[in-house]
Amino acid sequence: MPLVEHDPARRLWLLRTPESSYAFRLDADDRPRHVHWGPPLTLEQAAQVAARRNPADSSFDEPGDERQELPAEGGAFFGVAALAVRYADGTSALEWRYDGFALEGDALVVRLSDRHYPLELSLHYRVRGDVVERWTSLRHTGSGEPIALLRTDSASWTLPRREGARLSRTSGAWSAEYGLLREPLPVGETTLTSRRGASSHQVNPWVMLDAGDATETGGEVWSSALAWSGSWRITVERTHTGRVTWTGGFGHEHVTWRLQPGETWETPVFAGLYAADGFGGTSRRWHAYVREFVQPHPGELRPVVYNSWEATGWDVDEKTETDLAAAAARLGAELFVMDDGWFGARTGDSAGLGDWIANEQRFPRGLRPLADAVHAHGMQFGLWVEPEMVNPDSDLYRAHPDWVLHMAHRSRTTLRNQLVLNFARPDVADWAHKWLDRLVGEHGIDYLKWDMNRAFTEAGWPEAGPDAQRLWVGHVRAVYGILDRLRADHPDLRIQGCAGGGGRTDLGILARTDEIWASDNTDAADRITIQHGYGQLYPAGTMSAWVTDSPNPGTGREAPLSFRFHVAMAGVLGLGGDLPRWTPDELTEAASLVALYKEIRPVVQHGVLYRLADPAVSALTAVQYVLGDSVVVFFWRRPTEFARPFTPPRLAGLDPAGLYRDQDGVVHHGAVLLSHGLDVSWPGSGYASAVVRLTRVG
């Protein structure tokens, strides 16, 4: 059965995924109208839905029940416009003429043009697994004045009529990312946005909508995620009649662009997914989509990393790093990463950023001897970089003060003692690519930790005149371009995305990096909640998590080494502690747990995730991964009253008729595990954890 069907008589299109369908049509005025998004329908069934009408009985409401596929000003429309333009003569209403459709590769493209003005609109649709990808392009077809683009969202989505409406999304901060919120959707407009130049710690660019009755294991959920790593906006609207729609794309209020004659403006993908098996099923489908269609190297296993930051801080030199590499190798690390402090006058965060040459006092022979020493241990060698930033106290800034984001006659706000380089400038982006390419090529770099430690302020570009606001998009596209070129020129290079932790986590950056540093907070107790929110959309194989010291250097909280390991082992395991201060017993235990992780790593990084308990509800949390006949379950208990009884989390995703042997040789019936869970003993009342491995044997 084709993924796209068309009924020319009804001017109706139907897209199919394995478990859902999406339909839209053109009305008599050539306006695209949403028809259906949900359970599978045939083309004939979609046509019956499209034939329904519910005209408004008031001259103060939008007539009809169908929502616009990409709402725009014009006619009796009073909602949130996904597309807003202004022509040179002041006209802002849009009237479309249908110009046909085409299947371009695996994408459906429906073309419309303004009936009078030189603007062409293309609506793009592509089915990938269970996901419908949508984006929009605009082309100025004339030769006169530019067209002002006030809002250019990628797509709008419509929830079928249901009795209720609930919005799920994240809320957070630095070191407290991905806090999951599920709240009733109020009547009116709810806007989620980042104005920071990155997708942000505060809210992630995705939403999930349901009727208020979905659970982890059941119920209908509609969700969408924006593949963009800069400022963005999603507006969810619930009308007094109960209609729920949302629209999203890059940019934010007061940021506009000018479309020049002959120019095409293309938005990022805003992908949508319908699932009928609850929030858990929704997450598993997003994970499958990310692995199959987003990640650059989804079949790889991510290595166990050791990062030297927690051990050294700014006190970086060749001998210290070489000794740490030897210690990390003894624990079983496969990748050694030297963090901040290796370059220029970088002995703190106030100087040297932008001068990407190894500090001669700390590395008198350059970086090559350290790289060779790391490679001699059988490990890969990685470096921390922050290409988009500069300290005012740097040779780069003294030579090129015009290269940073700034506005005429305004102060330049420093955050973390740094300013943002304007990558929308071709000369700045070219400079960045050249030094990164040279760094990787000359020193045998296998891995880059690409950081971004501050938000945009004074986001201006005086030399660009009226087109200065293009930097909000141009900067991000330049970052994408540099990452793409580096990967093409150095096929074995792997890259971690980082922005002060999880401040730039999205489908756009995941298409160009191999993993995300989910948070600067390495406290295992906090990480349970952080990782719970991260996993709502992104798979465990992209989530970097470290084991660091106790007390934790950020929070001061103490926790057993096994607990810290077991939390980090639920993602891409990393080590970040001050290893010379660990006791021999701790080092022995750590080496054993690293070895265990390598055994279960394929299941964790490539398996199917089941969340067995919500950390916001229970002090006992569990997650489960299934890959073929292999099952791994992590249990974490946070402090609670002594002898408090716990309900064992029931396992999921197993065959009730199957038999499963654990690591102690005990055989369990699948039906028992599904209905009664596993019994795990919990000594004391403090932090405790366990890992259970199951293998199907019948």
Summary of the structure (lengths in Angstrom):
residues: 698
radius of gyration: 26.5
end to end distance: 35.7
largest distance: 80.2
contacts: 2405
relative contact order: 0.09
helix: 24%
strand: 31%
